[in-house]
Amino acid sequence: LKAIPGIGDYTAGAVSSIAFNRQAPLVDGNVVRVLSRLRALSGDSKASESVKAQWALAGSLVATHPRPGDLNQGLMELGATV
């Protein structure tokens, strides 16, 4: 999916997990909010090192989940309400 112009990591993860049930992570502002609280991450969430850590954490969560799209949607929804 990332070979398609305009499709980045977030969109590729969302489409892959939700539409195709692939264990692909996604990270947006809402997911960052949840992951930061889950793992007590501090610091600048937009710093390169933080972004890599968030993607790695999201990847580890989705890698073992039988319904990755539901997990990703749940993380986004929870982050929107926190």
N, C-alpha and C positions, 0 to 999 in steps of 0.2 A: 504493500500500500504506500510505503514511503517513497516509492519511485514516481508516484503521481504528483505532479506539481501542486503545491499548496497543502499537501498532506505532511504534517510533522509528527513528532513522537506522540503527542497527546491524541490527536485525531486517529492515528493509526492504532494506538492502544484501545481507544474507545470503540472503534468499529470492529477491530479484531475480537475483542472480548465480548462485546454486547451482541454483535450480529453473527459471529462465527464461533463463539464459545472458546476462543483461544486464550491461553493464560498469558495475556499481555497486560502490563501495567499501564496506568495513566496517572499523570500528576497535573493537577490544576491548583488554583488557590484554595479551593475547598478541601482538597485532599491534603495539601500542605498543612492546613489548619488541624486536621485530624491526626496526621502522622506526627506533627510537632508535639501535640498533647500526649499521644500514645507513647512516644519514646522520649519525652521531655527534651526535645531538641530546642536549643536556643541559638541565638545569633541571627545573622542576616539570612533569611530564607531564600534570598535571591542570589547569594554568593555562589560561585561555581561549585565549590566543595559541598555546600548544603544541597544544591540541586542534585548533584550526583548521589548524595546520601539518600535523598527523598526517593529518587527513581529506584535505587537499589532496594530500599525498604519496601516500596510498593511492589517491586518485582518479587521479593521474597514472600510477601503476603499472598499475592495472586498465584504464585507458582504451585501452591499446595491446595488451592481452593477448587472444589469440583464445579463451581459455577462462577467463573471469573467475572463475567459481565454483571452478575448480581452484586458481587463484592465491590466492583468498581462503582457501580451506581449507588450502592449503599454508602461508600466512603464520600462520594460527591454530595449526596443528600444530607448526610450527617454533618459534613463540613459547612453546608449552607445554613444549617440551623444552629450551629455552635457560635 
